[in-house]
Amino acid sequence: MIARSTLWGTIQYGESFFLLSEREQRAVIAHERGHIHHKHAWIRFKWILTFREIRDWKGFLAMCEAQELEADRYAIDRGHTAGLISFLLRLSLHTKSDGYPTVRQRLEAIHVR
């Protein structure tokens, strides 16, 4: 884990966060603030509480992917494009994790703007 936002509006950092450059750290923080601003953790929690994610797992994962892109846009809109791109380029372009767009998809979304 590099960083994650919590239901209560805080950001938790993993050890890998401190290996990033200052510019990348600021972009990651802005991304996590985007999750907090849009209340993504609460939305996910509501899906889980109502068992909606069990009934519509693919929909849940699609929503999570959209939230990641929305958090990226939040960081970009606050001037962290270069730091976000630098951070994303550290990651594998083709790795796919459930609930996350690929790095390639995230980079393409940045350049579409």
Backbone atoms as SQL, in Angstrom:
CREATE TABLE atoms (id INTEGER PRIMARY KEY, chain TEXT, resi INTEGER, resn TEXT, atom TEXT, x REAL, y REAL, z REAL);
INSERT INTO atoms VALUES
  (1, 'A', 1, 'MET', 'N', 0.836, -1.179, 0.000),
  (2, 'A', 1, 'MET', 'CA', 0.000, 0.000, 0.000),
  (3, 'A', 1, 'MET', 'C', 0.882, 1.245, 0.000),
  (4, 'A', 2, 'ILE', 'N', 0.511, 2.169, -0.834),
  (5, 'A', 2, 'ILE', 'CA', 1.215, 3.453, -0.860),
  (6, 'A', 2, 'ILE', 'C', 0.466, 4.430, 0.036),
  (7, 'A', 3, 'ALA', 'N', -0.839, 4.573, -0.223),
  (8, 'A', 3, 'ALA', 'CA', -1.690, 5.435, 0.612),
  (9, 'A', 3, 'ALA', 'C', -3.140, 5.044, 0.367),
  (10, 'A', 4, 'ARG', 'N', -3.980, 5.360, 1.347),
  (11, 'A', 4, 'ARG', 'CA', -5.411, 5.127, 1.168),
  (12, 'A', 4, 'ARG', 'C', -6.172, 6.099, 2.063),
  (13, 'A', 5, 'SER', 'N', -7.379, 6.417, 1.620),
  (14, 'A', 5, 'SER', 'CA', -8.238, 7.278, 2.431),
  (15, 'A', 5, 'SER', 'C', -9.165, 6.390, 3.250),
  (16, 'A', 6, 'THR', 'N', -9.658, 6.946, 4.337),
  (17, 'A', 6, 'THR', 'CA', -10.504, 6.178, 5.247),
  (18, 'A', 6, 'THR', 'C', -11.917, 6.753, 5.272),
  (19, 'A', 7, 'LEU', 'N', -12.813, 5.996, 5.864),
  (20, 'A', 7, 'LEU', 'CA', -14.193, 6.451, 6.021),
  (21, 'A', 7, 'LEU', 'C', -14.269, 7.753, 6.804),
  (22, 'A', 8, 'TRP', 'N', -13.382, 7.935, 7.743),
  (23, 'A', 8, 'TRP', 'CA', -13.440, 9.104, 8.620),
  (24, 'A', 8, 'TRP', 'C', -12.632, 10.280, 8.098),
  (25, 'A', 9, 'GLY', 'N', -12.217, 10.215, 6.830),
  (26, 'A', 9, 'GLY', 'CA', -11.601, 11.364, 6.176),
  (27, 'A', 9, 'GLY', 'C', -10.136, 11.598, 6.461),
  (28, 'A', 10, 'THR', 'N', -9.440, 10.534, 6.799),
  (29, 'A', 10, 'THR', 'CA', -7.993, 10.647, 6.989),
  (30, 'A', 10, 'THR', 'C', -7.295, 9.877, 5.875),
  (31, 'A', 11, 'ILE', 'N', -6.000, 10.089, 5.786),
  (32, 'A', 11, 'ILE', 'CA', -5.185, 9.377, 4.808),
  (33, 'A', 11, 'ILE', 'C', -4.153, 8.557, 5.572),
  (34, 'A', 12, 'GLN', 'N', -4.072, 7.287, 5.234),
  (35, 'A', 12, 'GLN', 'CA', -3.071, 6.404, 5.825),
  (36, 'A', 12, 'GLN', 'C', -1.966, 6.181, 4.796),
  (37, 'A', 13, 'TYR', 'N', -0.735, 6.136, 5.264),
  (38, 'A', 13, 'TYR', 'CA', 0.418, 5.989, 4.381),
  (39, 'A', 13, 'TYR', 'C', 1.142, 4.686, 4.657),
  (40, 'A', 14, 'GLY', 'N', 1.530, 4.014, 3.577),
  (41, 'A', 14, 'GLY', 'CA', 2.374, 2.839, 3.691),
  (42, 'A', 14, 'GLY', 'C', 3.828, 3.247, 3.565),
  (43, 'A', 15, 'GLU', 'N', 4.714, 2.323, 3.839),
  (44, 'A', 15, 'GLU', 'CA', 6.146, 2.622, 3.764),
  (45, 'A', 15, 'GLU', 'C', 6.567, 3.077, 2.376),
  (46, 'A', 16, 'SER', 'N', 5.938, 2.543, 1.338),
  (47, 'A', 16, 'SER', 'CA', 6.303, 2.897, -0.036),
  (48, 'A', 16, 'SER', 'C', 6.061, 4.375, -0.347),
  (49, 'A', 17, 'PHE', 'N', 5.115, 4.983, 0.357),
  (50, 'A', 17, 'PHE', 'CA', 4.823, 6.400, 0.132),
  (51, 'A', 17, 'PHE', 'C', 6.079, 7.247, 0.332),
  (52, 'A', 18, 'PHE', 'N', 6.872, 6.901, 1.323),
  (53, 'A', 18, 'PHE', 'CA', 8.034, 7.703, 1.686),
  (54, 'A', 18, 'PHE', 'C', 9.215, 7.500, 0.737),
  (55, 'A', 19, 'LEU', 'N', 9.073, 6.589, -0.217),
  (56, 'A', 19, 'LEU', 'CA', 10.088, 6.393, -1.255),
  (57, 'A', 19, 'LEU', 'C', 9.814, 7.271, -2.475),
  (58, 'A', 20, 'LEU', 'N', 8.655, 7.897, -2.509),
  (59, 'A', 20, 'LEU', 'CA', 8.277, 8.751, -3.633),
  (60, 'A', 20, 'LEU', 'C', 8.948, 10.116, -3.510),
  (61, 'A', 21, 'SER', 'N', 9.083, 10.790, -4.646),
  (62, 'A', 21, 'SER', 'CA', 9.580, 12.162, -4.613),
  (63, 'A', 21, 'SER', 'C', 8.529, 13.058, -3.960),
  (64, 'A', 22, 'GLU', 'N', 8.931, 14.231, -3.550),
  (65, 'A', 22, 'GLU', 'CA', 7.996, 15.164, -2.909),
  (66, 'A', 22, 'GLU', 'C', 6.834, 15.505, -3.858),
  (67, 'A', 23, 'ARG', 'N', 7.135, 15.692, -5.126),
  (68, 'A', 23, 'ARG', 'CA', 6.109, 16.006, -6.124),
  (69, 'A', 23, 'ARG', 'C', 5.116, 14.849, -6.253),
  (70, 'A', 24, 'GLU', 'N', 5.619, 13.625, -6.266),
  (71, 'A', 24, 'GLU', 'CA', 4.751, 12.449, -6.344),
  (72, 'A', 24, 'GLU', 'C', 3.925, 12.302, -5.070),
  (73, 'A', 25, 'GLN', 'N', 4.542, 12.559, -3.919),
  (74, 'A', 25, 'GLN', 'CA', 3.796, 12.495, -2.665),
  (75, 'A', 25, 'GLN', 'C', 2.634, 13.481, -2.666),
  (76, 'A', 26, 'ARG', 'N', 2.878, 14.699, -3.124),
  (77, 'A', 26, 'ARG', 'CA', 1.808, 15.703, -3.171),
  (78, 'A', 26, 'ARG', 'C', 0.683, 15.251, -4.102),
  (79, 'A', 27, 'ALA', 'N', 1.029, 14.613, -5.214),
  (80, 'A', 27, 'ALA', 'CA', 0.010, 14.127, -6.158),
  (81, 'A', 27, 'ALA', 'C', -0.799, 12.990, -5.539),
  (82, 'A', 28, 'VAL', 'N', -0.130, 12.088, -4.850),
  (83, 'A', 28, 'VAL', 'CA', -0.833, 10.976, -4.197),
  (84, 'A', 28, 'VAL', 'C', -1.760, 11.511, -3.110),
  (85, 'A', 29, 'ILE', 'N', -1.289, 12.474, -2.337),
  (86, 'A', 29, 'ILE', 'CA', -2.137, 13.077, -1.307),
  (87, 'A', 29, 'ILE', 'C', -3.348, 13.744, -1.945),
  (88, 'A', 30, 'ALA', 'N', -3.138, 14.476, -3.026),
  (89, 'A', 30, 'ALA', 'CA', -4.260, 15.123, -3.709),
  (90, 'A', 30, 'ALA', 'C', -5.247, 14.082, -4.234),
  (91, 'A', 31, 'HIS', 'N', -4.743, 12.987, -4.764),
  (92, 'A', 31, 'HIS', 'CA', -5.606, 11.895, -5.241),
  (93, 'A', 31, 'HIS', 'C', -6.446, 11.362, -4.077),
  (94, 'A', 32, 'GLU', 'N', -5.815, 11.098, -2.946),
  (95, 'A', 32, 'GLU', 'CA', -6.548, 10.586, -1.786),
  (96, 'A', 32, 'GLU', 'C', -7.546, 11.614, -1.259),
  (97, 'A', 33, 'ARG', 'N', -7.181, 12.883, -1.307),
  (98, 'A', 33, 'ARG', 'CA', -8.135, 13.936, -0.922),
  (99, 'A', 33, 'ARG', 'C', -9.332, 13.944, -1.856),
  (100, 'A', 34, 'GLY', 'N', -9.093, 13.588, -3.118),
  (101, 'A', 34, 'GLY', 'CA', -10.201, 13.465, -4.065),
  (102, 'A', 34, 'GLY', 'C', -11.184, 12.387, -3.631),
  (103, 'A', 35, 'HIS', 'N', -10.650, 11.259, -3.170),
  (104, 'A', 35, 'HIS', 'CA', -11.524, 10.199, -2.650),
  (105, 'A', 35, 'HIS', 'C', -12.340, 10.720, -1.463),
  (106, 'A', 36, 'ILE', 'N', -11.688, 11.464, -0.584),
  (107, 'A', 36, 'ILE', 'CA', -12.382, 12.001, 0.592),
  (108, 'A', 36, 'ILE', 'C', -13.434, 13.019, 0.164),
  (109, 'A', 37, 'HIS', 'N', -13.058, 13.920, -0.722),
  (110, 'A', 37, 'HIS', 'CA', -13.983, 14.958, -1.193),
  (111, 'A', 37, 'HIS', 'C', -15.258, 14.351, -1.789),
  (112, 'A', 38, 'HIS', 'N', -15.086, 13.307, -2.576),
  (113, 'A', 38, 'HIS', 'CA', -16.224, 12.676, -3.254),
  (114, 'A', 38, 'HIS', 'C', -16.887, 11.579, -2.421),
  (115, 'A', 39, 'LYS', 'N', -16.393, 11.387, -1.192),
  (116, 'A', 39, 'LYS', 'CA', -16.975, 10.410, -0.263),
  (117, 'A', 39, 'LYS', 'C', -16.988, 8.984, -0.828),
  (118, 'A', 40, 'HIS', 'N', -15.939, 8.639, -1.550),
  (119, 'A', 40, 'HIS', 'CA', -15.859, 7.320, -2.183),
  (120, 'A', 40, 'HIS', 'C', -15.912, 6.179, -1.174),
  (121, 'A', 41, 'ALA', 'N', -15.218, 6.314, -0.059),
  (122, 'A', 41, 'ALA', 'CA', -15.213, 5.227, 0.935),
  (123, 'A', 41, 'ALA', 'C', -16.624, 4.997, 1.475),
  (124, 'A', 42, 'TRP', 'N', -17.367, 6.077, 1.694),
  (125, 'A', 42, 'TRP', 'CA', -18.744, 5.939, 2.191),
  (126, 'A', 42, 'TRP', 'C', -19.643, 5.272, 1.161),
  (127, 'A', 43, 'ILE', 'N', -19.443, 5.626, -0.094),
  (128, 'A', 43, 'ILE', 'CA', -20.249, 5.011, -1.162),
  (129, 'A', 43, 'ILE', 'C', -19.964, 3.509, -1.220),
  (130, 'A', 44, 'ARG', 'N', -18.706, 3.147, -1.164),
  (131, 'A', 44, 'ARG', 'CA', -18.336, 1.722, -1.175),
  (132, 'A', 44, 'ARG', 'C', -18.897, 1.008, 0.056),
  (133, 'A', 45, 'PHE', 'N', -18.811, 1.668, 1.206),
  (134, 'A', 45, 'PHE', 'CA', -19.310, 1.087, 2.454),
  (135, 'A', 45, 'PHE', 'C', -20.817, 0.820, 2.370),
  (136, 'A', 46, 'LYS', 'N', -21.549, 1.738, 1.771),
  (137, 'A', 46, 'LYS', 'CA', -22.998, 1.550, 1.606),
  (138, 'A', 46, 'LYS', 'C', -23.289, 0.341, 0.715),
  (139, 'A', 47, 'TRP', 'N', -22.499, 0.173, -0.345),
  (140, 'A', 47, 'TRP', 'CA', -22.669, -1.008, -1.204),
  (141, 'A', 47, 'TRP', 'C', -22.466, -2.280, -0.389),
  (142, 'A', 48, 'ILE', 'N', -21.456, -2.273, 0.462),
  (143, 'A', 48, 'ILE', 'CA', -21.142, -3.458, 1.260),
  (144, 'A', 48, 'ILE', 'C', -22.222, -3.709, 2.312),
  (145, 'A', 49, 'LEU', 'N', -22.655, -2.652, 2.992),
  (146, 'A', 49, 'LEU', 'CA', -23.687, -2.808, 4.030),
  (147, 'A', 49, 'LEU', 'C', -24.997, -3.365, 3.490),
  (148, 'A', 50, 'THR', 'N', -25.317, -3.014, 2.257),
  (149, 'A', 50, 'THR', 'CA', -26.577, -3.457, 1.658),
  (150, 'A', 50, 'THR', 'C', -26.404, -4.720, 0.816),
  (151, 'A', 51, 'PHE', 'N', -25.213, -5.281, 0.848),
  (152, 'A', 51, 'PHE', 'CA', -24.883, -6.490, 0.065),
  (153, 'A', 51, 'PHE', 'C', -25.005, -6.265, -1.437),
  (154, 'A', 52, 'ARG', 'N', -25.050, -5.008, -1.840),
  (155, 'A', 52, 'ARG', 'CA', -25.152, -4.718, -3.271),
  (156, 'A', 52, 'ARG', 'C', -23.915, -5.199, -4.024),
  (157, 'A', 53, 'GLU', 'N', -22.731, -5.113, -3.389),
  (158, 'A', 53, 'GLU', 'CA', -21.513, -5.534, -4.086),
  (159, 'A', 53, 'GLU', 'C', -21.530, -7.029, -4.357),
  (160, 'A', 54, 'ILE', 'N', -22.239, -7.802, -3.521),
  (161, 'A', 54, 'ILE', 'CA', -22.359, -9.243, -3.753),
  (162, 'A', 54, 'ILE', 'C', -23.295, -9.502, -4.932),
  (163, 'A', 55, 'ARG', 'N', -24.395, -8.760, -4.971),
  (164, 'A', 55, 'ARG', 'CA', -25.374, -8.937, -6.053),
  (165, 'A', 55, 'ARG', 'C', -24.861, -8.423, -7.393),
  (166, 'A', 56, 'ASP', 'N', -23.969, -7.429, -7.354),
  (167, 'A', 56, 'ASP', 'CA', -23.481, -6.813, -8.587),
  (168, 'A', 56, 'ASP', 'C', -21.983, -6.550, -8.470),
  (169, 'A', 57, 'TRP', 'N', -21.216, -7.626, -8.379),
  (170, 'A', 57, 'TRP', 'CA', -19.764, -7.517, -8.192),
  (171, 'A', 57, 'TRP', 'C', -19.111, -6.743, -9.323),
  (172, 'A', 58, 'LYS', 'N', -19.500, -7.034, -10.557),
  (173, 'A', 58, 'LYS', 'CA', -18.906, -6.324, -11.704),
  (174, 'A', 58, 'LYS', 'C', -19.234, -4.839, -11.651),
  (175, 'A', 59, 'GLY', 'N', -20.457, -4.521, -11.259),
  (176, 'A', 59, 'GLY', 'CA', -20.850, -3.123, -11.116),
  (177, 'A', 59, 'GLY', 'C', -20.053, -2.424, -10.020),
  (178, 'A', 60, 'PHE', 'N', -19.818, -3.143, -8.925),
  (179, 'A', 60, 'PHE', 'CA', -19.029, -2.603, -7.826),
  (180, 'A', 60, 'PHE', 'C', -17.609, -2.291, -8.285),
  (181, 'A', 61, 'LEU', 'N', -16.998, -3.228, -8.998),
  (182, 'A', 61, 'LEU', 'CA', -15.634, -3.011, -9.485),
  (183, 'A', 61, 'LEU', 'C', -15.576, -1.864, -10.488),
  (184, 'A', 62, 'ALA', 'N', -16.581, -1.771, -11.347),
  (185, 'A', 62, 'ALA', 'CA', -16.637, -0.671, -12.321),
  (186, 'A', 62, 'ALA', 'C', -16.758, 0.670, -11.596),
  (187, 'A', 63, 'MET', 'N', -17.572, 0.710, -10.543),
  (188, 'A', 63, 'MET', 'CA', -17.711, 1.933, -9.764),
  (189, 'A', 63, 'MET', 'C', -16.377, 2.305, -9.117),
  (190, 'A', 64, 'CYS', 'N', -15.679, 1.323, -8.569),
  (191, 'A', 64, 'CYS', 'CA', -14.384, 1.579, -7.940),
  (192, 'A', 64, 'CYS', 'C', -13.387, 2.129, -8.956),
  (193, 'A', 65, 'GLU', 'N', -13.378, 1.559, -10.156),
  (194, 'A', 65, 'GLU', 'CA', -12.484, 2.058, -11.207),
  (195, 'A', 65, 'GLU', 'C', -12.816, 3.507, -11.556),
  (196, 'A', 66, 'ALA', 'N', -14.093, 3.815, -11.687),
  (197, 'A', 66, 'ALA', 'CA', -14.517, 5.184, -11.998),
  (198, 'A', 66, 'ALA', 'C', -14.108, 6.134, -10.873),
  (199, 'A', 67, 'GLN', 'N', -14.182, 5.665, -9.634),
  (200, 'A', 67, 'GLN', 'CA', -13.769, 6.500, -8.507),
  (201, 'A', 67, 'GLN', 'C', -12.270, 6.796, -8.557),
  (202, 'A', 68, 'GLU', 'N', -11.476, 5.829, -8.971),
  (203, 'A', 68, 'GLU', 'CA', -10.034, 6.062, -9.091),
  (204, 'A', 68, 'GLU', 'C', -9.753, 7.153, -10.122),
  (205, 'A', 69, 'LEU', 'N', -10.440, 7.085, -11.247),
  (206, 'A', 69, 'LEU', 'CA', -10.247, 8.104, -12.280),
  (207, 'A', 69, 'LEU', 'C', -10.748, 9.464, -11.799),
  (208, 'A', 70, 'GLU', 'N', -11.825, 9.473, -11.037),
  (209, 'A', 70, 'GLU', 'CA', -12.348, 10.730, -10.498),
  (210, 'A', 70, 'GLU', 'C', -11.357, 11.334, -9.495),
  (211, 'A', 71, 'ALA', 'N', -10.732, 10.504, -8.681),
  (212, 'A', 71, 'ALA', 'CA', -9.718, 10.998, -7.737),
  (213, 'A', 71, 'ALA', 'C', -8.494, 11.527, -8.489),
  (214, 'A', 72, 'ASP', 'N', -8.124, 10.871, -9.588),
  (215, 'A', 72, 'ASP', 'CA', -7.042, 11.394, -10.437),
  (216, 'A', 72, 'ASP', 'C', -7.403, 12.775, -10.968),
  (217, 'A', 73, 'ARG', 'N', -8.638, 12.924, -11.458),
  (218, 'A', 73, 'ARG', 'CA', -9.081, 14.231, -11.996),
  (219, 'A', 73, 'ARG', 'C', -9.025, 15.310, -10.915),
  (220, 'A', 74, 'TYR', 'N', -9.395, 14.954, -9.703),
  (221, 'A', 74, 'TYR', 'CA', -9.336, 15.889, -8.580),
  (222, 'A', 74, 'TYR', 'C', -7.891, 16.384, -8.400),
  (223, 'A', 75, 'ALA', 'N', -6.937, 15.463, -8.416),
  (224, 'A', 75, 'ALA', 'CA', -5.524, 15.836, -8.263),
  (225, 'A', 75, 'ALA', 'C', -5.062, 16.703, -9.434),
  (226, 'A', 76, 'ILE', 'N', -5.454, 16.338, -10.631),
  (227, 'A', 76, 'ILE', 'CA', -5.066, 17.093, -11.824),
  (228, 'A', 76, 'ILE', 'C', -5.623, 18.508, -11.773),
  (229, 'A', 77, 'ASP', 'N', -6.885, 18.626, -11.391),
  (230, 'A', 77, 'ASP', 'CA', -7.528, 19.935, -11.319),
  (231, 'A', 77, 'ASP', 'C', -6.877, 20.841, -10.281),
  (232, 'A', 78, 'ARG', 'N', -6.087, 20.280, -9.403),
  (233, 'A', 78, 'ARG', 'CA', -5.391, 21.044, -8.378),
  (234, 'A', 78, 'ARG', 'C', -3.902, 21.192, -8.675),
  (235, 'A', 79, 'GLY', 'N', -3.542, 20.927, -9.922),
  (236, 'A', 79, 'GLY', 'CA', -2.186, 21.204, -10.382),
  (237, 'A', 79, 'GLY', 'C', -1.160, 20.113, -10.176),
  (238, 'A', 80, 'HIS', 'N', -1.597, 18.883, -10.002),
  (239, 'A', 80, 'HIS', 'CA', -0.665, 17.790, -9.719),
  (240, 'A', 80, 'HIS', 'C', -0.485, 16.828, -10.894),
  (241, 'A', 81, 'THR', 'N', -0.705, 17.310, -12.096),
  (242, 'A', 81, 'THR', 'CA', -0.590, 16.440, -13.280),
  (243, 'A', 81, 'THR', 'C', 0.803, 15.818, -13.389),
  (244, 'A', 82, 'ALA', 'N', 1.833, 16.636, -13.318),
  (245, 'A', 82, 'ALA', 'CA', 3.210, 16.126, -13.495),
  (246, 'A', 82, 'ALA', 'C', 3.565, 15.099, -12.415),
  (247, 'A', 83, 'GLY', 'N', 3.201, 15.375, -11.183),
  (248, 'A', 83, 'GLY', 'CA', 3.490, 14.439, -10.096),
  (249, 'A', 83, 'GLY', 'C', 2.726, 13.142, -10.247),
  (250, 'A', 84, 'LEU', 'N', 1.461, 13.237, -10.700),
  (251, 'A', 84, 'LEU', 'CA', 0.650, 12.034, -10.887),
  (252, 'A', 84, 'LEU', 'C', 1.217, 11.187, -12.023),
  (253, 'A', 85, 'ILE', 'N', 1.587, 11.821, -13.115),
  (254, 'A', 85, 'ILE', 'CA', 2.173, 11.079, -14.236),
  (255, 'A', 85, 'ILE', 'C', 3.477, 10.410, -13.796),
  (256, 'A', 86, 'SER', 'N', 4.325, 11.155, -13.103),
  (257, 'A', 86, 'SER', 'CA', 5.592, 10.604, -12.620),
  (258, 'A', 86, 'SER', 'C', 5.342, 9.396, -11.724),
  (259, 'A', 87, 'PHE', 'N', 4.375, 9.516, -10.822),
  (260, 'A', 87, 'PHE', 'CA', 4.028, 8.405, -9.938),
  (261, 'A', 87, 'PHE', 'C', 3.534, 7.201, -10.734),
  (262, 'A', 88, 'LEU', 'N', 2.607, 7.428, -11.659),
  (263, 'A', 88, 'LEU', 'CA', 2.034, 6.332, -12.434),
  (264, 'A', 88, 'LEU', 'C', 3.086, 5.623, -13.275),
  (265, 'A', 89, 'LEU', 'N', 4.058, 6.353, -13.775),
  (266, 'A', 89, 'LEU', 'CA', 5.101, 5.737, -14.600),
  (267, 'A', 89, 'LEU', 'C', 6.007, 4.806, -13.790),
  (268, 'A', 90, 'ARG', 'N', 5.976, 4.920, -12.477),
  (269, 'A', 90, 'ARG', 'CA', 6.723, 3.992, -11.622),
  (270, 'A', 90, 'ARG', 'C', 6.048, 2.613, -11.594),
  (271, 'A', 91, 'LEU', 'N', 4.765, 2.587, -11.906),
  (272, 'A', 91, 'LEU', 'CA', 3.975, 1.361, -11.822),
  (273, 'A', 91, 'LEU', 'C', 3.988, 0.635, -13.156),
  (274, 'A', 92, 'SER', 'N', 3.662, -0.627, -13.152),
  (275, 'A', 92, 'SER', 'CA', 3.584, -1.402, -14.385),
  (276, 'A', 92, 'SER', 'C', 2.380, -0.947, -15.203),
  (277, 'A', 93, 'LEU', 'N', 2.568, -0.752, -16.477),
  (278, 'A', 93, 'LEU', 'CA', 1.497, -0.261, -17.346),
  (279, 'A', 93, 'LEU', 'C', 0.377, -1.274, -17.538),
  (280, 'A', 94, 'HIS', 'N', 0.666, -2.543, -17.368),
  (281, 'A', 94, 'HIS', 'CA', -0.312, -3.573, -17.716),
  (282, 'A', 94, 'HIS', 'C', -0.903, -4.306, -16.517),
  (283, 'A', 95, 'THR', 'N', -0.403, -4.029, -15.331),
  (284, 'A', 95, 'THR', 'CA', -0.927, -4.709, -14.151),
  (285, 'A', 95, 'THR', 'C', -2.376, -4.312, -13.938),
  (286, 'A', 96, 'LYS', 'N', -3.217, -5.285, -13.701),
  (287, 'A', 96, 'LYS', 'CA', -4.644, -5.047, -13.484),
  (288, 'A', 96, 'LYS', 'C', -5.019, -5.608, -12.134),
  (289, 'A', 97, 'SER', 'N', -5.547, -4.751, -11.278),
  (290, 'A', 97, 'SER', 'CA', -6.074, -5.169, -9.987),
  (291, 'A', 97, 'SER', 'C', -7.563, -4.894, -9.982),
  (292, 'A', 98, 'ASP', 'N', -8.336, -5.786, -9.388),
  (293, 'A', 98, 'ASP', 'CA', -9.775, -5.588, -9.307),
  (294, 'A', 98, 'ASP', 'C', -10.091, -4.245, -8.667),
  (295, 'A', 99, 'GLY', 'N', -10.954, -3.483, -9.316),
  (296, 'A', 99, 'GLY', 'CA', -11.385, -2.202, -8.781),
  (297, 'A', 99, 'GLY', 'C', -10.482, -1.036, -9.145),
  (298, 'A', 100, 'TYR', 'N', -9.443, -1.303, -9.916),
  (299, 'A', 100, 'TYR', 'CA', -8.524, -0.246, -10.332),
  (300, 'A', 100, 'TYR', 'C', -8.365, -0.277, -11.852),
  (301, 'A', 101, 'PRO', 'N', -8.382, 0.896, -12.490),
  (302, 'A', 101, 'PRO', 'CA', -8.053, 0.918, -13.918),
  (303, 'A', 101, 'PRO', 'C', -6.555, 0.618, -14.073),
  (304, 'A', 102, 'THR', 'N', -6.159, 0.166, -15.235),
  (305, 'A', 102, 'THR', 'CA', -4.731, -0.050, -15.463),
  (306, 'A', 102, 'THR', 'C', -4.030, 1.305, -15.478),
  (307, 'A', 103, 'VAL', 'N', -2.736, 1.275, -15.295),
  (308, 'A', 103, 'VAL', 'CA', -1.949, 2.507, -15.354),
  (309, 'A', 103, 'VAL', 'C', -2.116, 3.133, -16.736),
  (310, 'A', 104, 'ARG', 'N', -2.134, 2.313, -17.758),
  (311, 'A', 104, 'ARG', 'CA', -2.318, 2.830, -19.118),
  (312, 'A', 104, 'ARG', 'C', -3.646, 3.582, -19.230),
  (313, 'A', 105, 'GLN', 'N', -4.707, 3.010, -18.681),
  (314, 'A', 105, 'GLN', 'CA', -6.013, 3.688, -18.712),
  (315, 'A', 105, 'GLN', 'C', -5.962, 5.010, -17.958),
  (316, 'A', 106, 'ARG', 'N', -5.275, 5.020, -16.840),
  (317, 'A', 106, 'ARG', 'CA', -5.170, 6.252, -16.050),
  (318, 'A', 106, 'ARG', 'C', -4.370, 7.305, -16.798),
  (319, 'A', 107, 'LEU', 'N', -3.276, 6.904, -17.427),
  (320, 'A', 107, 'LEU', 'CA', -2.476, 7.862, -18.204),
  (321, 'A', 107, 'LEU', 'C', -3.259, 8.377, -19.407),
  (322, 'A', 108, 'GLU', 'N', -3.979, 7.498, -20.074),
  (323, 'A', 108, 'GLU', 'CA', -4.798, 7.928, -21.214),
  (324, 'A', 108, 'GLU', 'C', -5.879, 8.908, -20.777),
  (325, 'A', 109, 'ALA', 'N', -6.477, 8.697, -19.626),
  (326, 'A', 109, 'ALA', 'CA', -7.499, 9.608, -19.112),
  (327, 'A', 109, 'ALA', 'C', -6.896, 10.991, -18.812),
  (328, 'A', 110, 'ILE', 'N', -5.653, 11.020, -18.361),
  (329, 'A', 110, 'ILE', 'CA', -4.984, 12.301, -18.096),
  (330, 'A', 110, 'ILE', 'C', -4.786, 13.052, -19.401),
  (331, 'A', 111, 'HIS', 'N', -4.351, 12.349, -20.437),
  (332, 'A', 111, 'HIS', 'CA', -4.025, 12.996, -21.706),
  (333, 'A', 111, 'HIS', 'C', -5.246, 13.378, -22.521),
  (334, 'A', 112, 'VAL', 'N', -6.376, 12.792, -22.210),
  (335, 'A', 112, 'VAL', 'CA', -7.621, 13.120, -22.920),
  (336, 'A', 112, 'VAL', 'C', -8.094, 14.505, -22.488),
  (337, 'A', 113, 'ARG', 'N', -7.785, 14.870, -21.277),
  (338, 'A', 113, 'ARG', 'CA', -8.263, 16.138, -20.713),
  (339, 'A', 113, 'ARG', 'C', -7.762, 17.296, -21.458);
